[in-house]
Amino acid sequence: MTLHRGLLVDYGGVLTTDVFASFDAFCTAEGLPPGTVRDLFRTDPTARSLLAGLEDGTLSDAAFETQFAALLGVSPEALIARLMAEAGDDREMLDFVRTARRAGVRTGLISNSWGVGRYDRALLADLFDGVVISGEVGMRKPAPEIYALGASSVGLPPTECVYVDDLPGNLKPARALGMTTVHHRDAAATIGVVGALLGLST
């Protein structure tokens, strides 16, 4: 049986509440059909390109807000904050990561960023031994290299790491590197599965 000594997690949608629910709350507030933001990111080449640039750091927050607002037909003012307004902290998940680290598990973050200045750095220091943020390293999930960098940041081979993400497409490259992956749907289920993989009593 594989010894899992590391826990690597995504941020938005794992350590926060559902990002897509926040997108839909934004749509409601702006008078847009539900699913508008999600669908653009999934199917519209321009929107996908803007998202990629925002996440890998090649596009500034302001440029993303101006150009994506034009696609949506809304004001660009504080657009990122408005899109993410309903994505709050998931306290259960934050506490679990903190508990795992205190139990000796090596913990790390692999996050596709929406502006590198939007993270609570004190919180990250409390939770993680290693932090990989896409906009700081110039690559984004699902590039295989970012997962390898995440494992390296906690001083472990990928085969000894559990990786948690809310997007199934972000799990496949981690599995290919030998990580054990967990699709996050809710805190209770994830904590149960990951706790067992790490040998933690939850």
N, C-alpha and C positions, 0 to 999 in steps of 0.2 A: 504493500500500500504506500502511495506517495506521501512523503512527509511535507505538509504545507506549513511553511514558516513565514509566509508573507501574504499580506492582504493589500491588493491594489483596487482602488475604486474610482469611478467617475464622480463628478461633482453634481452638475445640474441634472435633476431627475433621480438621483440616488441619495445624495445628502440634502437635497431639497425636495419639496413636493413636486408634483407633476408639472413639467415645463409646458407640455402641450395643453394642459388645462389652463395654464396662465396665458398661452397664446389665444385660446378660445375666449377667455375673459376679456382680453384686449380687443378681439374682434367684436364682441358684444358691445363694449364701450364705444367702439368706433363706428358701429353700424354696419359692420362687414359680416358676411355669412360665416357661420361656424366652420372651422377647418381651413379658412383662407390662408393663414400663415403657414400651417403645416403643409398644405397642398403646394404652395409656391416653392417651399424648400425641397419638396420631394420631386416636383415635376418641371418646374420652370428653370431653364438653363441660366438665365440672368440671375435669378434669386439664388440658385445653387452656387454660382460663381461669387456672388457677393458674400454669401455665408462662408465659403472657403477662405476668401480673403480676410474676412473678419477674424476667423479662427486661427489662421496661420500667421497673422500679424502683418500681412502685406497690404491690408486696407485699414485705414484709421476708423475709429468709432464714428467720427463725424461724417466721413465719406460713406460708410455703410448706411448710416441713418438717413442721409440725404437721398441716396439712390434707392434704398429699399422703400422709403416712404413714398417715393414717386411711383413705384410699382403698385403700392397699396392704395394710393390716392389719399394719404393722410399727412398730417404735419410731421416733419422730421424732429421736432423739438423733443429731446430726451426719449427718443423712440426706443432705445434698448431698455431703458428703465421701465417704460410703459409696457413693453412686451413681457418683461420678467416680473412685473409688479406683484403677481399672485403666486410666485414661486418662492415660498418661505422655507426656512430651515426645517428639516425632518429631524426632530430631536432624538427620536429613537435610534436612527442610523448614526447620528453624530456620537451619541453616547456609546453605541456598540463599537465604533472604530476606536474611540478613546479607551474603552475597556480592553479591547484586543491589544492595543499598544502597551497598555500597562501590564498585560499578562505576558509580554515578551514577544508578541507577534510584530514583525517588521511591517509597518504600514506606509502606503504610498498613494499619491494622487496622480491620475492620468486624466487631464481635463482639456476638452476643446473649449478655449476661452472666448468669452464675449467681451473682450477688453481686459488686459492683464491687471488694470488698476481696480477691478471690481471685486477682488477677493479680500477677505479679512485675513491679513497675514498672521495676526496673533492666533487666530483660530487654526490656520494651517500648521503653524509651529506646534500647537498643542496636539494636533491629531496625527501628524505624519512625520516619518523619518525621511521620506523623499517626496519631492513635489515636481511634477512635470506638467507644465502649462503650455498648451500648443503655441500661443502667441509669443512665448518667450523662447521656444526652441525651434520655431520656424517649420513645424510640421504638425499635422493633425490626424486624429483617428479618421479612417481606419488604416493609415500607413503603418506597416509592421514595425518600422523603426521606433515609433513612439512607445510601443509596448515594451520593446527590448530596453529602451531608455528607462522606462518605469521600473522594471525589474532591477536594472543596474543601480538605480537611485536608492534602492533599499538594500543593496549588497547581496542579492540572491539571484540564482538562475531562474528563468521563467518557469521551469518545471516545479519549482517549490512555491509558486505564487497562485493565489486565488484572485481572479479578476471579476469585478462586479460592474455591470453597466445596464442601463434601462433600454438601450437600443440593441436589438439582436445583431444588426450589421456590424456593430463595434466589437462583438464577441468573437466572431470568426477568426480574425487575424491573431487574437490572443491565444485561442485554442491551437492554431497552427504552430505557434511558438512553444507549445507544451503547457500553457497555463490551464488550470481548471477554471472554467467560467461559470458564472451564475447570472441569469437574466433577472434583473430586479423588477418586481412588480409592486411589492409592498414590503414595509419594514419587517413585519413579523415573519413572513415567509423567508426573506433573505437572511435574517438573523439566525433563523433555525438551521437553514442549509449551511451557511458559511460557518456558523459556530461549530457545527459537527465536523466540517472539513478541517477546521483549525484546532479541534480538540478542546474547545472552550465550553464551559457549562453555561447555557443561556436560559 
